[in-house]
Amino acid sequence: MAQDDSGNKMRGVNFASQDYLSLSSHSAIKETAKQTIERCGVHSAGSPALLGNTSYSLALERKIADFLEMQDVVLYPTGWAAGFGVIKGLVRSADHVVMDMLSHSCLQEGANAATSNVHLFRHLDNEYCRNILTKIRAKDNENGILVVTEGLFSMDSDTPDLAALQALCHEFNATLVVDVAHDLGNLGRDGRGHIGMQDMLGKIDIVMGSFSKTFASNGGFVACKSRAVKEYLRFYSAPATFSNSLSPAQAATVLKAFEVVESVEGRVLRLELMTNVLALRDQLREAGLEYYGDPSAIVCVKMGTEGVARLVSRRLPELGLVANLVEFPAVPKGAARIRMQVMANHSEQNVADAVRILKTAKAEAELEYEAHQQPSQPAQRDAA
């Protein structure tokens, strides 16, 4: 059961939540949260710079660092804060940010808050990135360059060549930041996402991510390869320094989620998730519906025209499907889509129902949209 902004209730199969391994309802994780609350209460009661850390948050920092083969980790209250904070914290006004044009809002806003020297390169186009870096270094050999991309882009379900991008950064004395919010924990045999799948563990300069997609909690992190970067972020990245730390229950929940991710059960959950992903993509294709990108928990179904997409979105709750409409400015004009977010505990019937409902809604929406586009016929005057 869900409710829209007007208070209208809707019921249907849920493809709108970001809970890729279905860990938010996992019994062991819920029990961990309860036990931690009983032991520590519900609030950290302080910034991580001022007594807000707990044994759970410190253990979580170490777990993430080991998981990614990095040296140190800084925790943030949300994933958005981590993306904004790593850029705003590290970049000075004379520095440059070179960013994939489809990077998440938190990254783009962090860049724009830090410097006016923000350069966007075409999505996944490393040669375009090279051209920008070449032009910058032709004029500026002193100031820093932060190159920003994502491990998995949430609107297109695609990924960059991380090794090539990191090599490019080494060549031009730049630093690479990779956002792994949507692939860490749920993709790859061992759950290490595209960084692991591309054999880049411990090789990326800076990795940031979110706990809210796979790890059953709010919060985010920045992993780095030097203690100096961690200490700098602790005191110059405002979302970390001037926010309360994660609560003990949040940190303990994420720790338990990492335990599940690394277990045999986690591997089974990833297989169940991918089975659902592939089934959804296959059935969408059979139904004549197109989608973006490569197999992941994000399956964005192409709608095209904003008018059709809105009409589809309006019908979905009535037909029994909860899914998110995405349109401009989150995606380009004319590229509206319904973003389906798949979970490990979706059933075969859930997937089949979702495809059937989408097909019906789109067919009806296209007919209604075409009817609205027909020019109205002027009324004929009575004969004199």
C-alpha positions in Angstrom: 0.0 0.0 0.0 1.3 3.5 -0.9 -0.1 7.0 -1.0 0.5 9.8 -3.5 1.0 13.5 -2.7 -2.7 14.1 -2.7 -3.4 11.4 -0.2 -4.8 8.9 -2.7 -4.0 5.4 -1.7 -2.7 2.9 -4.2 -2.1 -0.8 -3.9 0.1 -3.0 -6.2 3.3 -4.8 -6.7 6.2 -2.6 -5.7 8.9 -1.9 -8.3 9.6 1.6 -6.9 11.8 0.9 -3.9 15.6 0.8 -3.7 16.1 -2.4 -1.7 17.9 -4.5 -4.2 18.7 -7.5 -2.0 15.5 -7.2 0.1 17.6 -6.7 3.2 15.4 -4.0 4.8 13.0 -6.8 5.9 15.7 -9.4 6.6 15.0 -11.0 10.1 18.6 -10.9 11.2 19.1 -7.3 10.3 15.9 -6.2 12.0 17.0 -8.1 15.1 20.4 -6.4 15.0 18.7 -3.0 14.9 16.5 -3.9 17.9 19.4 -5.2 20.0 21.5 -2.1 19.2 18.7 0.3 20.2 18.3 -1.6 23.5 22.0 -1.3 24.2 22.8 2.2 22.8 19.6 4.1 22.3 18.5 5.7 19.0 20.8 8.6 18.5 24.6 9.2 18.1 24.2 12.6 19.7 27.2 14.2 18.1 29.3 14.9 15.0 32.0 12.3 14.1 34.4 15.1 14.9 32.9 15.6 18.4 32.3 12.3 20.2 29.6 11.1 17.7 31.5 8.0 16.7 30.6 4.6 18.2 32.2 1.2 18.2 29.7 0.3 15.4 30.7 3.3 13.2 34.4 2.7 13.7 33.9 -1.0 12.9 31.9 -0.1 9.8 34.7 2.2 8.5 37.1 -0.7 8.8 34.7 -3.1 7.1 34.2 -0.9 4.1 37.9 -0.2 3.7 38.7 -3.9 3.8 35.8 -4.7 1.4 37.1 -2.2 -1.2 40.8 -2.8 -0.4 41.2 0.9 0.5 43.0 2.4 3.4 40.5 4.6 5.1 36.8 5.5 5.1 34.7 8.6 6.2 31.1 8.0 7.0 28.3 10.5 6.1 24.7 10.8 7.3 23.3 10.1 3.8 24.6 9.0 0.4 23.7 12.4 -1.0 25.8 14.1 1.7 28.8 11.8 0.8 28.6 12.7 -2.9 28.2 16.4 -2.3 30.7 16.4 0.5 33.6 14.6 -1.1 33.6 17.2 -4.0 32.9 20.3 -1.9 35.4 19.1 0.7 38.3 18.4 -1.7 37.9 21.0 -4.4 39.1 24.6 -4.1 37.8 27.4 -6.2 40.7 27.4 -8.6 40.5 23.6 -9.1 38.6 21.8 -11.8 35.9 19.1 -11.8 35.6 17.0 -14.9 32.4 15.0 -14.7 30.3 12.5 -16.8 27.3 14.6 -17.8 24.9 12.0 -16.3 26.4 12.0 -12.9 24.0 12.1 -10.0 22.6 15.4 -8.6 24.6 15.2 -5.4 27.8 15.1 -7.5 26.9 17.9 -9.8 25.7 20.2 -7.0 28.8 19.5 -5.0 30.9 20.5 -8.0 29.0 23.7 -8.7 29.2 24.6 -5.0 33.0 24.1 -5.0 34.2 25.8 -8.2 33.1 27.5 -11.4 35.5 25.3 -13.3 33.1 22.5 -14.0 33.5 20.6 -17.2 31.0 17.9 -18.4 32.0 15.2 -20.8 29.7 13.1 -23.0 28.3 10.0 -21.2 30.9 7.2 -20.9 33.1 9.0 -23.5 36.7 8.7 -22.2 38.1 10.3 -25.3 35.9 13.4 -24.7 37.2 13.4 -21.1 40.8 13.2 -22.5 40.2 16.3 -24.7 38.9 18.3 -21.7 41.9 17.2 -19.6 44.3 18.1 -22.4 42.8 21.6 -22.7 42.9 22.2 -18.9 46.5 21.1 -18.6 47.5 23.2 -21.5 46.6 26.3 -19.5 46.8 25.1 -15.8 49.5 22.8 -14.5 49.2 23.8 -10.9 45.6 23.3 -9.7 43.9 20.1 -9.0 41.5 18.2 -11.2 38.8 15.9 -9.9 37.3 13.5 -12.4 33.9 12.1 -11.4 31.9 9.1 -12.7 29.6 6.3 -11.4 30.1 2.6 -11.2 26.5 2.1 -12.4 24.4 5.0 -13.8 20.9 4.7 -12.3 19.0 6.2 -15.2 20.7 4.2 -18.0 22.0 1.1 -16.2 25.5 1.3 -17.9 29.0 1.7 -16.6 32.3 3.3 -17.7 35.6 1.6 -18.5 37.1 2.3 -15.0 40.6 1.1 -15.8 40.9 3.4 -18.8 39.5 6.4 -16.8 41.8 5.8 -13.9 44.8 5.6 -16.3 43.7 8.8 -17.9 43.7 10.5 -14.4 47.2 9.3 -13.8 48.4 10.7 -17.1 47.0 14.1 -16.4 47.7 14.2 -12.6 44.0 14.1 -11.8 42.1 12.3 -9.1 39.3 9.9 -9.9 36.1 9.6 -7.8 33.7 6.7 -8.5 30.1 6.6 -7.1 29.1 3.0 -6.4 25.7 3.7 -4.8 23.8 1.4 -7.2 26.1 -1.6 -7.8 28.0 -2.2 -4.5 26.8 -5.2 -2.7 24.3 -6.4 -5.3 26.4 -6.9 -8.5 29.3 -9.3 -9.1 29.9 -12.8 -7.7 31.3 -11.3 -4.5 29.1 -8.2 -4.4 31.9 -5.7 -5.1 30.1 -4.2 -8.0 31.7 -3.0 -11.2 34.9 -2.0 -9.4 35.3 -5.7 -8.5 34.1 -7.0 -11.9 36.6 -4.8 -13.7 39.5 -5.8 -11.4 39.9 -2.4 -10.0 39.6 -3.1 -6.2 42.1 -0.9 -4.4 43.1 0.9 -7.7 40.5 3.7 -7.8 41.7 6.9 -6.1 38.4 7.6 -4.2 35.2 5.6 -3.9 32.0 7.0 -2.6 28.7 5.2 -2.0 25.3 5.0 -0.3 23.8 2.4 2.1 20.2 3.1 1.0 20.2 0.9 -2.1 21.5 -2.4 -0.8 22.5 -2.1 2.8 19.1 -1.5 4.5 19.9 1.9 6.0 20.4 5.6 5.3 24.0 6.8 5.2 27.0 7.0 2.9 30.7 6.8 2.8 33.9 7.9 1.1 36.8 5.4 0.8 40.3 6.7 0.1 43.9 5.5 -0.2 45.5 7.8 2.3 45.0 8.8 5.9 45.6 12.4 4.9 42.5 12.5 2.6 40.4 11.0 5.4 41.6 13.6 7.9 41.0 16.4 5.4 37.4 15.3 4.8 36.7 14.9 8.4 37.3 18.6 9.1 36.7 20.3 5.7 33.8 18.3 4.3 30.9 20.1 6.0 28.3 17.3 5.6 30.6 15.1 7.7 31.9 17.6 10.2 28.7 19.5 10.9 26.1 16.6 10.8 25.4 14.1 13.5 27.0 10.7 13.0 25.1 7.7 11.9 23.0 6.3 14.8 24.4 3.2 16.5 21.4 1.2 15.0 22.2 2.5 11.5 25.8 1.6 11.7 25.1 -1.8 13.2 22.5 -2.5 10.5 24.9 -1.7 7.7 27.6 -3.9 9.3 25.1 -6.8 9.5 24.1 -6.1 5.9 27.8 -6.4 4.8 28.0 -9.7 6.7 25.0 -11.0 4.7 26.5 -9.6 1.4 29.7 -11.5 2.0 28.0 -14.8 3.0 26.7 -17.7 0.9 23.2 -16.2 1.5 24.4 -13.0 -0.1 25.5 -14.8 -3.2 22.2 -16.6 -3.4 20.4 -13.2 -3.0 22.4 -11.8 -5.9 21.6 -14.7 -8.0 17.9 -14.4 -7.2 18.1 -10.6 -8.0 19.7 -11.2 -11.3 17.3 -14.0 -12.2 14.5 -11.5 -11.7 16.3 -8.8 -13.6 16.8 -11.1 -16.6 13.3 -12.4 -16.5 11.9 -8.8 -16.4 14.1 -7.7 -19.4 13.2 -10.9 -21.4 9.4 -10.4 -20.8 9.5 -6.7 -21.6 11.2 -7.5 -24.9 8.7 -10.1 -25.7 5.9 -7.6 -24.9 7.4 -5.1 -27.4 8.7 -2.8 -24.6 12.2 -1.4 -24.9 14.6 -0.6 -22.0 17.9 1.0 -21.4 21.3 -0.4 -20.5 22.8 -3.6 -19.2 21.4 -6.1 -16.7 21.2 -4.6 -13.2 18.6 -4.0 -10.5 17.6 -0.9 -12.5 15.4 -1.6 -15.5 14.3 1.7 -17.1 11.5 1.1 -19.6 11.5 3.6 -22.5 8.4 5.8 -22.8 9.8 8.6 -25.0 7.3 11.5 -25.1 6.6 13.1 -21.7 2.9 13.1 -22.5 2.7 9.4 -23.0 4.9 8.7 -20.0 2.7 10.8 -17.7 -0.4 9.0 -19.0 1.3 5.6 -18.3 2.3 6.7 -14.9 -1.2 7.8 -14.0 -2.6 4.4 -15.0 -0.1 2.2 -13.2 -1.6 2.4 -9.6 -5.1 1.7 -10.9 -3.8 -1.4 -12.6 -1.8 -2.6 -9.6 1.8 -1.5 -10.2 3.9 1.0 -8.2 6.8 2.3 -10.3 8.5 5.6 -10.7 8.1 8.0 -13.7 11.4 9.8 -14.6 11.4 12.7 -17.0 13.3 15.9 -17.7 15.4 17.4 -16.0 16.5 14.0 -14.5 16.8 12.7 -18.1 16.9 14.4 -21.5 13.7 15.8 -23.0 11.9 13.2 -25.1 13.6 10.3 -23.1 11.0 9.8 -20.3 11.0 6.4 -18.8 9.4 4.2 -16.1 12.2 3.2 -13.7 11.6 -0.4 -12.5 13.8 -1.2 -9.4 14.0 -5.0 -9.0 14.4 -6.8 -5.7 15.6 -10.3 -4.8 12.3 -11.2 -3.2 10.2 -10.3 -6.2 8.3 -13.5 -7.4 7.9 -14.8 -10.9 4.3 -13.7 -10.7 5.3 -10.2 -9.6 7.5 -9.9 -12.7 4.8 -11.2 -15.1 2.2 -8.9 -13.6 4.5 -5.9 -13.9 5.1 -6.5 -17.6 1.4 -7.2 -18.3 0.4 -3.9 -16.5 3.1 -1.9 -18.3 2.1 -3.2 -21.7 -1.6 -2.4 -21.1 -0.9 1.0 -19.6 1.3 2.0 -22.5 -1.1 0.8 -25.2 -4.0 2.8 -23.5 -1.8 5.8 -23.0 -0.7 6.0 -26.6 -4.3 5.9 -27.8 -5.3 8.6 -25.4 -2.3 10.7 -26.4 -3.0 10.4 -30.1 -6.6 11.4 -29.5 -5.5 14.5 -27.8 -3.2 15.4 -30.7 -6.0 15.2 -33.3 -7.1 18.8 -34.3 -10.6 19.6 -33.2 -13.1 20.0 -36.1 -14.9 23.3 -36.2 -18.7 23.1 -35.8 -20.6 23.5 -39.1 -22.8 26.5 -39.4 -26.5 26.0 -40.1 -27.4 26.5 -43.8 -28.7 30.0 -44.5 
